[in-house]
Amino acid sequence: MSSTFNTLQAIIVDQYGIDSKLIQPNASLTDLGMDSLTLMEFIFSAEDAFHLRIPEERLGESLSELTLQNVCDAIDQIKQSG
């Protein structure tokens, strides 16, 4: 797993109490029990952890289909272009 994934996984475990064994790259974040408000809080926490901002269009059209891999990819792309 990438360091980006590991950081995001730690945020989910620490802030939302989700078992790390359930957190897989292609699992939908809503399947992990995150509602729309929790998803946005998670994105803000990820932005703070990586000291960047993720434009909404990088996350896709539907937050309900957002996976951890989508967030990892968006962060990695921003880090590479920055």
Backbone bond lengths (Angstrom), bond angles and torsions (degrees), N, CA, C in turn:
res aa  C-N    CA-C-N  psi(-1)  N-CA   C-N-CA  omega(-1)  CA-C   N-CA-C  phi
1 M - - - 1.448 - - 1.532 109.21 -
2 S 1.310 115.14 151.28 1.463 120.27 -178.57 1.526 110.68 -78.82
3 S 1.316 115.55 162.06 1.465 119.36 176.80 1.527 110.59 -65.00
4 T 1.336 116.84 -31.63 1.468 120.23 176.48 1.524 109.56 -62.37
5 F 1.327 115.78 -48.07 1.472 120.12 178.67 1.527 110.17 -58.68
6 N 1.328 117.00 -46.61 1.468 120.58 -177.52 1.522 111.54 -61.26
7 T 1.321 117.29 -39.55 1.462 121.17 177.76 1.520 110.92 -65.22
8 L 1.333 116.55 -45.34 1.466 120.41 179.87 1.524 110.91 -65.67
9 Q 1.322 116.45 -39.67 1.461 120.56 177.89 1.537 109.84 -61.05
10 A 1.327 116.87 -42.70 1.467 120.67 179.38 1.528 111.07 -62.52
11 I 1.326 117.30 -39.17 1.468 120.60 177.60 1.524 110.05 -61.29
12 I 1.325 116.23 -45.70 1.473 120.58 -178.36 1.522 110.76 -63.71
13 V 1.317 116.61 -44.16 1.465 120.48 -179.91 1.533 110.55 -65.21
14 D 1.331 116.71 -48.98 1.464 121.22 -175.19 1.521 113.23 -69.04
15 Q 1.333 116.77 -43.35 1.465 119.33 -173.57 1.523 113.83 -89.63
16 Y 1.335 117.10 -26.78 1.465 118.87 -173.48 1.519 113.51 -120.49
17 G 1.337 117.36 -1.43 1.458 121.20 174.61 1.515 115.53 65.29
18 I 1.317 116.22 25.83 1.466 120.15 179.83 1.525 108.65 -86.95
19 D 1.317 116.60 134.56 1.464 122.82 -178.86 1.529 110.01 -59.34
20 S 1.315 116.90 128.26 1.465 121.18 -177.11 1.522 112.99 -60.67
21 K 1.330 117.22 -25.53 1.474 120.35 178.72 1.526 112.19 -67.64
22 L 1.317 116.46 -23.62 1.471 121.16 -180.00 1.520 112.45 -83.51
23 I 1.322 116.73 -15.35 1.461 121.13 -172.46 1.524 109.49 -89.80
24 Q 1.311 114.98 103.57 1.460 123.03 179.56 1.527 108.78 -118.42
25 P 1.335 117.71 151.59 1.471 119.82 -176.94 1.528 114.39 -54.34
26 N 1.323 118.14 -39.44 1.461 119.94 -174.54 1.523 114.19 -97.20
27 A 1.321 117.07 7.13 1.461 119.96 176.47 1.525 109.18 -76.08
28 S 1.302 115.50 135.40 1.461 120.25 175.41 1.521 108.65 -65.62
29 L 1.319 116.77 136.80 1.461 119.77 179.10 1.526 111.39 -65.07
30 T 1.322 117.39 -29.20 1.468 119.35 175.95 1.526 110.21 -69.87
31 D 1.336 117.48 -31.07 1.463 120.22 176.11 1.527 111.39 -66.57
32 L 1.315 116.42 -21.75 1.464 121.09 176.73 1.526 111.40 -84.40
33 G 1.335 116.25 1.12 1.456 120.78 176.09 1.513 115.16 98.12
34 M 1.328 116.92 11.16 1.465 119.75 179.75 1.526 110.13 -88.37
35 D 1.338 115.60 127.50 1.458 119.47 173.80 1.527 108.56 -89.35
36 S 1.319 117.89 -177.50 1.464 120.48 -173.83 1.535 111.84 -62.66
37 L 1.320 118.33 -38.19 1.458 120.81 178.91 1.532 110.39 -66.96
38 T 1.321 116.62 -45.03 1.462 121.24 178.89 1.518 110.76 -62.84
39 L 1.326 117.38 -38.61 1.464 120.95 177.58 1.519 110.99 -60.35
40 M 1.322 116.95 -44.47 1.461 119.84 -179.91 1.531 110.97 -67.13
41 E 1.325 117.45 -39.02 1.466 120.40 176.07 1.531 110.28 -61.51
42 F 1.328 116.11 -40.82 1.465 120.77 178.04 1.528 110.95 -62.67
43 I 1.329 116.83 -44.42 1.471 120.48 179.10 1.528 109.78 -61.49
44 F 1.334 117.68 -42.37 1.467 120.57 177.90 1.531 110.78 -62.48
45 S 1.325 116.81 -40.33 1.469 120.21 177.84 1.521 111.14 -64.95
46 A 1.327 116.49 -39.61 1.466 120.72 178.15 1.530 109.97 -64.96
47 E 1.316 116.40 -43.08 1.468 120.04 178.41 1.529 110.46 -60.24
48 D 1.316 116.29 -42.66 1.467 120.08 179.26 1.527 111.13 -65.42
49 A 1.326 117.03 -41.06 1.464 121.09 -178.15 1.526 111.80 -64.04
50 F 1.337 116.39 -34.77 1.464 120.44 -177.09 1.530 112.68 -102.51
51 H 1.326 117.12 1.18 1.470 122.49 178.28 1.534 111.42 55.39
52 L 1.336 114.71 50.86 1.465 120.77 178.21 1.514 109.15 -151.33
53 R 1.316 115.39 172.33 1.467 121.82 175.72 1.523 108.05 -118.82
54 I 1.321 115.37 136.80 1.460 120.95 -179.90 1.535 107.72 -104.44
55 P 1.327 117.58 112.11 1.468 119.24 176.89 1.535 110.18 -61.47
56 E 1.311 116.18 141.38 1.463 120.72 -177.57 1.519 112.86 -54.71
57 E 1.336 116.77 -36.46 1.469 119.39 -177.93 1.531 112.08 -65.66
58 R 1.323 117.88 -20.69 1.472 120.96 177.75 1.526 111.78 -74.82
59 L 1.335 116.22 -17.28 1.455 120.51 -177.50 1.522 112.91 -93.08
60 G 1.309 117.27 -7.14 1.462 120.37 -179.89 1.513 111.62 97.13
61 E 1.307 114.07 176.90 1.457 120.13 -174.50 1.521 113.66 -79.85
62 S 1.322 117.26 -29.77 1.457 120.18 -173.41 1.519 111.24 -124.34
63 L 1.314 116.44 115.14 1.455 119.58 177.66 1.523 111.37 -64.63
64 S 1.334 117.26 -26.34 1.462 119.85 -179.15 1.526 112.09 -67.11
65 E 1.333 117.42 -19.07 1.462 121.06 178.90 1.529 112.27 -103.82
66 L 1.318 116.81 4.75 1.453 121.95 -176.74 1.528 110.79 -66.96
67 T 1.328 115.81 131.28 1.463 120.87 176.76 1.524 109.30 -111.65
68 L 1.303 115.59 164.55 1.459 119.86 176.81 1.521 110.09 -62.92
69 Q 1.327 116.90 -33.88 1.464 120.28 178.20 1.531 111.10 -64.17
70 N 1.336 117.20 -38.24 1.465 120.53 176.19 1.523 110.91 -58.78
71 V 1.316 116.40 -43.87 1.456 120.95 -179.41 1.530 109.77 -67.83
72 C 1.342 116.91 -43.33 1.476 121.01 176.96 1.521 110.87 -57.46
73 D 1.316 116.29 -47.07 1.467 120.92 -178.76 1.527 111.25 -61.38
74 A 1.335 116.20 -44.56 1.466 120.20 -179.86 1.527 110.40 -61.82
75 I 1.319 117.18 -44.64 1.467 120.87 -179.68 1.526 110.34 -64.66
76 D 1.328 116.85 -45.69 1.466 119.92 -179.56 1.534 111.86 -61.99
77 Q 1.336 116.96 -39.26 1.461 120.85 178.56 1.538 110.75 -64.77
78 I 1.324 115.95 -42.18 1.466 119.81 179.51 1.525 110.22 -66.00
79 K 1.323 116.92 -42.28 1.465 120.62 179.30 1.532 111.20 -62.70
80 Q 1.328 117.74 -38.66 1.450 121.46 -179.95 1.525 111.95 -70.17
81 S 1.324 116.82 -35.34 1.460 120.03 -177.19 1.525 112.16 -84.37
82 G 1.333 116.30 -13.91 1.456 120.32 -174.97 1.470 111.91 -86.96
